[in-house]
Amino acid sequence: MLKKGTISRVGGFYLKTPEYKDDVIRAIGEFFKDSIYKQTSANLLFRTPQEEEFFNEWFLYDFRFSDNKGMLEKILL
């Protein structure tokens, strides 16, 4: 079982690291299918706490980066 806040901390690393900016913007666009979120990841504000939780969980477990690796693969390998 993960400690509370782990998913948010890991996701936050990718959201704030310039190397992953294009992938993060793509992830936001894919998840939300909303043009506002496609513009930038710099000031991503979630509308509800649940929205942030759902995005972070999806981003951690399901999103594939441009190198076709998932977030856990990138961290562990």
Backbone hydrogen bonds in HBPLUS format (Angstrom, degrees):
<---DONOR---> <-ACCEPTOR-->    atom                        ^
c    i                          cat <-CA-CA->   ^        H-A-AA   ^      H-
h    n   atom  resd res      DA  || num        DHA   H-A  angle D-A-AA Bond
n    s   type  num  typ     dist DA aas  dist angle  dist       angle   num
A0006-THR N   A0003-LYS O   3.10 MM   3  5.71 160.7  2.13 143.2 142.5     1
A0009-ARG N   A0005-GLY O   2.99 MM   4  6.20 157.2  2.05 150.7 157.1     2
A0010-VAL N   A0006-THR O   2.95 MM   4  6.17 167.8  1.96 160.1 162.7     3
A0011-GLY N   A0007-ILE O   2.90 MM   4  5.96 167.9  1.91 151.4 155.6     4
A0012-GLY N   A0008-SER O   2.81 MM   4  5.83 149.8  1.90 140.6 149.7     5
A0013-PHE N   A0009-ARG O   3.16 MM   4  6.43 143.0  2.30 141.4 149.3     6
A0013-PHE N   A0010-VAL O   3.15 MM   3  5.30 126.8  2.45  98.8 111.7     7
A0015-LEU N   A0011-GLY O   2.97 MM   4  6.23 155.3  2.03 150.8 158.8     8
A0016-LYS N   A0012-GLY O   3.03 MM   4  6.10 138.1  2.21 144.1 152.9     9
A0017-THR N   A0013-PHE O   3.09 MM   4  6.08 118.1  2.49 141.7 156.3    10
A0020-TYR N   A0017-THR O   2.95 MM   3  5.78 154.5  2.02 128.2 134.2    11
A0021-LYS N   A0018-PRO O   3.12 MM   3  5.11 171.1  2.12 111.7 114.1    12
A0024-VAL N   A0020-TYR O   2.88 MM   4  6.07 158.8  1.92 161.5 168.7    13
A0025-ILE N   A0021-LYS O   2.94 MM   4  6.18 163.4  1.96 157.3 161.2    14
A0026-ARG N   A0022-ASP O   3.03 MM   4  6.21 156.2  2.08 143.1 149.8    15
A0027-ALA N   A0023-ASP O   2.83 MM   4  6.07 154.9  1.90 146.6 154.0    16
A0028-ILE N   A0024-VAL O   2.89 MM   4  6.14 161.8  1.92 154.8 158.8    17
A0029-GLY N   A0025-ILE O   3.04 MM   4  6.25 161.8  2.07 146.5 151.4    18
A0030-GLU N   A0026-ARG O   2.85 MM   4  6.10 157.2  1.90 151.7 158.2    19
A0031-PHE N   A0027-ALA O   2.87 MM   4  6.00 167.4  1.89 155.3 158.6    20
A0032-PHE N   A0028-ILE O   2.95 MM   4  5.92 169.8  1.96 152.2 155.4    21
A0033-LYS N   A0029-GLY O   2.79 MM   4  5.07 138.6  1.96 128.5 139.8    22
A0037-TYR N   A0034-ASP O   3.07 MM   3  5.70 125.4  2.38 116.7 127.8    23
A0038-LYS N   A0035-SER O   3.18 MM   3  4.96 130.9  2.44  90.4 103.8    24
A0039-GLN N   A0036-ILE O   3.35 MM   3  5.75 157.4  2.41 107.0 113.1    25
A0052-GLU N   A0048-THR O   3.31 MM   4  6.69 155.5  2.37 148.8 154.0    26
A0053-GLU N   A0049-PRO O   3.02 MM   4  6.31 159.0  2.06 148.1 154.0    27
A0054-PHE N   A0050-GLN O   2.87 MM   4  6.08 167.2  1.88 157.1 159.6    28
A0055-PHE N   A0051-GLU O   2.98 MM   4  6.13 164.5  2.00 148.0 152.6    29
A0056-ASN N   A0052-GLU O   2.90 MM   4  6.03 172.4  1.90 154.2 156.7    30
A0057-GLU N   A0053-GLU O   3.01 MM   4  6.14 162.2  2.05 150.4 155.2    31
A0058-TRP N   A0054-PHE O   2.98 MM   4  6.12 166.7  2.00 150.8 154.8    32
A0059-PHE N   A0055-PHE O   2.77 MM   4  5.90 167.2  1.79 160.2 164.3    33
A0060-LEU N   A0056-ASN O   2.96 MM   4  6.06 153.2  2.03 143.4 150.1    34
A0061-TYR N   A0057-GLU O   3.00 MM   4  6.15 168.5  2.02 154.7 157.3    35
A0062-ASP N   A0058-TRP O   2.74 MM   4  5.17 157.1  1.80 144.5 151.9    36
A0063-PHE N   A0058-TRP O   3.19 MM   5  6.43 143.6  2.33 148.5 151.2    37
A0065-PHE N   A0069-LYS O   2.86 MM   4  5.48 169.9  1.87 156.0 152.6    38
A0068-ASN N   A0065-PHE O   2.76 MM   3  5.15 151.3  1.84 123.8 126.1    39
A0074-LYS N   A0070-GLY O   3.10 MM   4  6.41 155.2  2.16 153.2 160.2    40
A0075-ILE N   A0071-MET O   3.04 MM   4  6.32 149.3  2.13 149.1 157.6    41
A0076-LEU N   A0072-LEU O   2.90 MM   4  5.96 167.1  1.92 153.7 157.2    42
A0077-LEU N   A0073-GLU O   2.93 MM   4  5.54 149.7  2.02 142.0 147.9    43
